[in-house]
Amino acid sequence: MATTFIDYKDDKGFYIAETFMQLVTHYIYEEARKEQYIFSNKEDILEDMEWDINGIHAGYLVLMWHEYFNGAPDEQVMLRVLGNVKKTLQDKGAQISVAELMSIKTEDHVLQYILNKKPFPTAELIRVIDALTQMLEGTWESTNYDMDLNWRY
């Protein structure tokens, strides 16, 4: 499974399997597309996330927030998105069912194959959401963290 480096500012970030980042991106996308969130470049942000989920960026999946965000206002909106994603994930309980994972709309057959195996622990996704939140808040310090998720397919 390909690994990617997810960063936002100052090369601070973490390594994560692309497939897992696609899953995290799905939940961020589902929240961010709601009308209540106003970004400067919302259409571009959503399109980039769709491409990630569909595997179009396979081999070079990265966050493009530094390209699309127009400073602190967009960062604050994304922090609200991430906070609500975290709550949504917490409300799901300990696991995301295979049925829910298979309902994710994606054109990426590899992602579908991997997610069709067993439930996914919500705590692992929340850990990634927490890291993304810290990156936006400027409190994430690592430049070489391995976000090795506790889940094997």
N, C-alpha and C positions, 0 to 999 in steps of 0.2 A: 504494500500500500504506500503510495507516494506521501511524502511529508513536505509541509510547507512552513515558512516562517511568517507569522502574523505579527505585524508591528504597526505602530501609528506615528510615533514621534521619536526622534533621537535614537533610532535603531533598537528601541526597547520593545521586546515582544516575547513570543514563545513559538516553539516548534509544535506542530500538531499534524496528525494524519489528515490529508485533504478530505477524505470521506467524512471524518468526524466534523471538520469545519463546514462541510456542505450541510450537515445535519443542523449544526448550530445556526448557520445562515438561514436555513428554512424557517426556524422559529423567529429569528429577528425579522425576516422578510414579512412573515404573516402579521406581525405586530406593526412594523413600520409602514405598511401600505394603508393602514387605517387613516381616514380623513383627518383625525384629530392631530396628526403629526405634520408639521409644516417644516420642510427642509428647503434650502435655497435651490438645490438641484435634485429634488425628490425623484423625478422620472429617471435620471441617470443613476442614482443610488439604487433604486428598485431594479432597474434593468441589469446593473452589475450583479446584484444579488441573485437575480433569476439565472443569469449565465453561470454563476457559481453553482447553484443548485442543480442545474442541468448538465454540469460537467464540461461546459464549454471552456472553462479556464483550467481544465485538468493539466497538471504539470507546471502551472504558474498561477495557482489560486492565491491571491493576496487581497487584503482589504484596500479599497481605493478611497477610503474616507479622507485621506489627506488631499486627494484630487477634487472631491466633491463637496466637502464641508467648507462653509464660508465662516470660519472662526468659531468663537464661543457659542453663538446662538444655535448653530447646527449641532455642536457638541452637546449642548444642554438638551436638545430634542432627542438625540440618540441616547443620552443617559436615561431619559424618561422611558424610551423604548426598551432599553435593556432592563430597567427596573421592572417593567410590566412583563417582559419575557420571563424574568426570574420568577415572578409571582405565578405566572401561568404554569411554568414547569413545576414549581413547588406544589401547586394545586393538583397536579397529575398523580402525586404519590411517588412511590419509590421507583417505579418503572414506567416506561412508555411501551405500550403493547406492540407486538408485531403488526397487528391490524392497523394501528395508527401509523406506524412507520411505513407500511406498504401503501398507505393512502397519500403519502407525500407525492405531489406531482413533480416528476423529474423525467428527463429524457436520458439520464445517466443509468445505463444498465448495470454498471458495476455497483453504484450506490444501491440500486434496488436489490441486487443479489446479496450484498452484505447485510442490509437491513432486514432481509427476509429470514434471518437465522434465529434470533431470540430477542426478547425485550431489551430495551436500552435503559441503563440507570440514569434517572433524571439528575442525580447528584453530580455526575460527570459533566453534563451539559451546563449545569449551574456553575461549576468550577470555571468553565470557559467564559461564561457570561460575566462572572466576577472579575476575571482577568481583563476582559475587554473594558469593563467599567473602570477598573484601576488605570488602564492605559489612557482612557479619555480624561480621567481626573488628574492624570499626571503623577500618580503614586506608584505605578508599576516600575520596578527598578531593573528587572532582569533583561539582559541582552542575549541570553542563551538558555532559556528555560525549556525543558522538554515536557510538554503537556501530554504525557503518556496516560491515556485514558484507561480506566480499569474496566475494560470490556473487550472480549475476544469473540470474534465470529466463528 
